[in-house]
Amino acid sequence: MRVHLVTMPWHPIDLPSLQLGLLNSLLRRTRPGDEVSEFHASLRWAEFLLDRSDGRIGPGDYVAVGSDAIFHGLGDWVFSGALYDDPDWGLARLRDYAAARDLPVDTAVAMRPHAADFIARCADEVLAQGPDLVGFTSTFMQNVASLALARELKSRRPDLVVVFGGSNCEGPMGHALHRNHPYVDHVVRGEAEYAFPALLRHLDAGTAPVDVPGLCWWDGTRSRANAETRRTVAPADIPAPDYDQWQSALDASPVREYVHPKLVVEGARGCWWGEKHHCTFCGLNGSAMAFRAKPGERLWAEIDRLVRRHRLLDVVTVDNIIDMAYFRDFLPRVADSGWDLRLHYEVKSNLTPAQLQLLGAAGTVHIQPGIESLGSRVLDLMDKGVTGARNVRTLRECENHALTCSWNLLYGFPGETAEDYAPVVEQLPALVHLQPPSGAHRIQLERFSPHFTDPGLGFGKRRPAEMYQHVYDLPEDELDDLVYLFDSEDAGITGPAERRLQDAVAQWRAGHARSRLLFEDDGEALLVHDRRHGRPPATHRFTGWRAGALRRLEDGRTVPALHRLLTADGHAPTTTELREWVRRAFSLGLLFRDGPTYVSLPTWGEPVRLAEDAG
């Protein structure tokens, strides 16, 4: 069988498709007689736009529409005109949507006239390979471009088998996608390592795939959806990705000079925290929360092979959360390897300084620690299992270990109040030297999240997110099953409290690049050099128990606990003296207060920073 694997826009153009890489390896292992080819249409689309616009629409515009506008559906909208054979389809609705949100859409509008020709070009190239089956992987805003190409392929080759899979096909989404688009023959819902080869065996035999778990297929004119399985793919059965065809496509692409390519690897699936405490807002791992991880030795062997083969040192892990065993059996191997890797990892925000140091020693330059909030009560509402004080410590330790930290400050949780945010907002100016969030964002209702599955948590009224009105020409009851994001009545803070939070975060972001709050131990005293934006320059000098107190508070302590530790250290401040000193240090912005707990804010060592507009 000739199998052609396709990843459509808006897959990131600096990354290979992990899904195609895994499926390529899987088929070569399980079906060595098949011919497997790939089509990296994300690269092709960026090339196409660059050429058709005479350079006016470049790879940066691809990112702006395909990644930055993901919660507005702009990328899907670009291709909806091609899907529905109407260049003006949804344009008026998009204009109204954008006007209500002050959303720039000119770039997306400029792209759309090229979409139909691009789909036709893709069909030419795919069919030239003579495939028996075309498999599409769809995540986030890949649905509409994939559907447009699938429709075009089937109109030209009705005998061609079209299969969809990926995160957009999980659960009811996959069945809705199938029954509303008859040119899609099969939809694999959930993990593909077992289901996809089983489907191919049925196609070989010409038998109905009634026993393939989760599969959607056509029984005459009826869309059938097989029951999904609770069985997850064992780590031993997850292949190492093959990126050879992606590398060839990238090397031949005129877009190559515009991107800094990275490798993508997978060490684990699922979420070990979510198995115990599913964060209330999170819809990831919809059908496969069970945590599984490859042994560290195997993960390192895969990375070592990929780095040697592709000569790329940037490695992005797609794990939703790091396997804690990797601090014993993976990261030490990386640190000892001699490779000058640049790793990108998602972690939990309660890592110790020693663990963050090991991440840095292993070449980790970027982490996404899921901080989400600096207020303990709001974090409890999320079921994050961490405190605001611990999250501030994580931000500080990222500075100490030269780790770039990406995070969002989320709000809008049922039960939160303005009083939960007031003490945090008041202290944000003291944190201006630490890495700020990307912004303050109201949460959106995600399918598969506890907020979605349990209306009793506060989001009883929900409807498909408004952006889908300019993406799909489908009735709302079908969108209910097809889409991932939903609108609901606003919960939590609104009005002045919401504006104060957003303004404070904006000021943090604006002042961060010019701010420092640095420890210096000169042998006689502990100095703190304060060069934070919005404060007059100052240097504070601490000796004796006061210096000891500031160091002890790096781990976060209550005043009684701090007093016990200082006494054990041989110091003898009275409780009154200590409380007065803590009050004074807090007033200087040297401490963060989370309820009764205080955390030291100065960092060690001069951070290396680029202004956000630095090229």
Sequence and secondary structure as in RCSB ss.txt:
>XXXX:A:sequence
MRVHLVTMPWHPIDLPSLQLGLLNSLLRRTRPGDEVSEFHASLRWAEFLLDRSDGRIGPGDYVAVGSDAIFHGLG
DWVFSGALYDDPDWGLARLRDYAAARDLPVDTAVAMRPHAADFIARCADEVLAQGPDLVGFTSTFMQNVASLALA
RELKSRRPDLVVVFGGSNCEGPMGHALHRNHPYVDHVVRGEAEYAFPALLRHLDAGTAPVDVPGLCWWDGTRSRA
NAETRRTVAPADIPAPDYDQWQSALDASPVREYVHPKLVVEGARGCWWGEKHHCTFCGLNGSAMAFRAKPGERLW
AEIDRLVRRHRLLDVVTVDNIIDMAYFRDFLPRVADSGWDLRLHYEVKSNLTPAQLQLLGAAGTVHIQPGIESLG
SRVLDLMDKGVTGARNVRTLRECENHALTCSWNLLYGFPGETAEDYAPVVEQLPALVHLQPPSGAHRIQLERFSP
HFTDPGLGFGKRRPAEMYQHVYDLPEDELDDLVYLFDSEDAGITGPAERRLQDAVAQWRAGHARSRLLFEDDGEA
LLVHDRRHGRPPATHRFTGWRAGALRRLEDGRTVPALHRLLTADGHAPTTTELREWVRRAFSLGLLFRDGPTYVS
LPTWGEPVRLAEDAG
>XXXX:A:secstr
 EEEEEE TTS TTS  HHHHHHHHHHHHH TTSEEEEEEHHHHHHHHHHHHTTTSS HHHHHIIIIITGGGTHH
HHHHHHHHTT TTTTHHHHHHHHHHHT   HHHHHHGGGHHHHHHHHHHHHHTT  SEEEEE  STTHHHHHHHH
HHHHHH TT EEEEESGGGSHHHHHHHHHT TT  EE  S  TTHHHHHHHHHHHT   TTSTT EEEETTEEEE
         GGGS     HHHHHHHHT GGGGG    EEE  EES HHHHHS  TT   SSS  S EE  HHHHH
HHHHHHHHHH   EEEE  SS  TTHHHHTHHHHHHH    EEEEE  TT  HHHHHHHHHTTEEEEE   B S 
HHHHHHHT S  HHHHHHHHHHHHHTT EE   EEE  TT  HHHHHHHHHHGGGGTTS   S EEE  EETTSH
HHH GGGS  SEEE GGGGGT  S HHHHHHH SEEEE   S  HHHHHHHHHHHHHHHHHGGG EEEEEE SS 
EEEEEE TTS  EEEEE HHHHHHHHHGGG EEHHHHHHHHHHTT    HHHHHHHHHHHHHTT EEEETTEEEE
  EES      TT  
